[in-house]
Amino acid sequence: MQLRHLELVDVRSYDQASLDLPAGATVLVGPNAQGKTNLVEAVHRLATGGSHRVAGDGPLVRMGRDLGLIRCELRTDAGRHRRVEVELGTGRRTRIRVDGQDVRRAAEAIGVLRVVLFAPEDLRIVRGDPGDRRRFLDELLSQRRPAFAAARADYDRALRQRNQLLKRSRHLSGSASEAAAVTIGAWTEQLVTLGSQLVAARIAAVRTLAGPVDRCYRELADRPETVSMRYHSSAGEVVEELLDHAVTDPVPAVAPLARALAAAYEEVAAEERARGVTLVGPHRDDLGLTIGALPAKGYASHGEAWSLALALKLATFDVLAEVGDRPVVLLDDVFAELDTTRRQRLAAACDRFEQVVVTAAVEADVPLAGHRVDVRLVDGVSRLEPRTGEPPS
């Protein structure tokens, strides 16, 4: 896949910007706080339906404006030309068009443009909370199979409804409490159905990622330790045992997972009613990452954590490319954080990607040949200045 053209109107620090992108590497060069990451963020928003820096679209709209626009043109691996357009409003519903047609659900636009983004924030996948690791898996799965994004959205809606009922039911008694219990049971059934599907997909993703992550880590870090990954379910040992007995099947069966989830909900039902919150399900699961014999979180050095986080993201390229178009790779301020050896190894890894967009404050930090674009902040507005003599192909 190639991202051929990008337009921004009133997005972050851009009032109007238009950029043609060639195949191969494009390096956005400029001092910090000029708008390089804002451009990468806009591409990520088109591809995944969300920013990697903030929750919600409001902060993406230029200060003082009510509406922002991100538009791109791309070419698929099969040669098909496509367009994606997102109108971002500070106080209105986001409008999304794919190939000129409005889409009813945001999930329908996810994966049309496919990207793999690595940014400094991704160190949280290794060192952060379980939610950061869940987000990593879900973003990968949403691009790999857009139906996952729809299922995740349905699960989140059911979870909100169930949590609201659990909170209210703490103050109910008699028939009202019994009626609430029946309704909570109905939402529980939905969570079991949707949650077991999400867990199965995540486990399949972990199993598919394991080999590429281990290989990428050792190539980048030049260390002998192996990297292992394991999915940890909030449903407890029952699910863990199911996974151990089905390691040869890349996609675990949904029915046993659903039974395990249902049993876990029964076990914690009284505690959930007392606390007013759902305690079991994919929204509370985690991804275990181990380097050698030690958990990466809490034990990995800074260099090891960076190498592992980068390996996790680079491995997603292979997982996405197995099903559908090869993604565009976005590397935001990555090379500056690496020593010379790791920079060279990352540059070598980039040779296999059809298109890479890199941001850098210091051009010499990036040992990649390709197109250069200077990014400058002029009177509070970011300007893109492609280098003369380097026309896009």
C-alpha positions, 0 to 999 in steps of 0.5 A: 500500500502507498499513501500518495497524497495527504491534505489537512485543513485546520488540524492541530498546527496546520491551517492548510497543508498538502503533501504528495508522498513517494514510495520508499522513505519520506523524512519530515525534518525540523526542530521540535514543536514544528508540527511533524508529529501532528502530521503523523497523528493525522495519518494515524487517525485516518487509518485507525479511527483514533489519535495515538496521543489523545482521546477524542477528536476535539484536540485535533481541531485547530485552536479557534476553529470548529471543524478540521479536515483530514483527507488522503488518497492511497493506492492498494497493493492491487493497484486500486485508488481509494480515498478516505476523508474525516471531518472532525468537529469540536461539538458535532458528530465526526463525518467520515467518507470512503471513496466519496461515500458517507459511512454509517459506522466509524469502524467501516473506515478502519483498515482502508488505509493501513499503518504501523506507527511507532512513537515514543508513547509506545514505550507504554506497551512495555512499561505501562498499564494493562490498558496500553497492551490491550490497546496495542492488540485491539488496534492491530486486530481492528486493522487486520479485520475491521469486523473486530472494531465493530465487535469491540464497539458493541462490547464497550456499549454493553459494558457501559450499560451493565456497569450503569445497572450494577451501580444503580442496583446497589441502592435497590431492594425487593422487586426492583432489585430482582428486575435489575438482576434480570436485566444485568443477566441479559447484558452479561449474556451479551458480554459473554458472547462478544467477549469470548470473540474478542478474547479468541481474536486477541489470543490468535494475534498473540500467537501470530505475533510471537515469532516475529516479535522474538525475531525483530527484538533479537535483530534490533537488540543483538541479544541472545535472550528470547522474547515470549508473550502470553495472554492473561485472562481476568476469567482466571485459571480456567481460561489459562488451562484452555490456552495451554491445552490448545496451543497448536491451534492458532485460533482458539475455539470460542465456545469453551471461552464463552463457557469459561467467561460465563462461569467467571461471571457467576463466581464474581456476581455478588462482588460485582453487585457490591462494588457496582462494576464489571470485574471479568472480561476482555476489558480487564485482561493483560498481555504478559511480555517476558525477556529471557526469564524476567517480565519486561515490565519492571525489569527491562532496561531502557534500551531493552524496553525500547527495542521490545516496543519497537519489535512489537510494532515492526512485527505487526507489519508482518501480521497485517501483511498476511491478510490484505495490503501491506501497511505504511510504516510511520516512525515518529522521532524514533532514530534519536532514541537509538544508538548508532548500531540500533539505528543502522539495524532499524534502517536495514529493517525499513528496506523491506517496507514499501513506504516509510514516513519518518520524523526527525529533529536532526536529519543526520540521525536518520540513515535512510535515503529518500525524500526530505520534507522540511517542517517549519512553524511560521507565525504559529502555523506549520508549513511543509516544504518539500526539498527541491530536486527530490520530486515524489515518484 
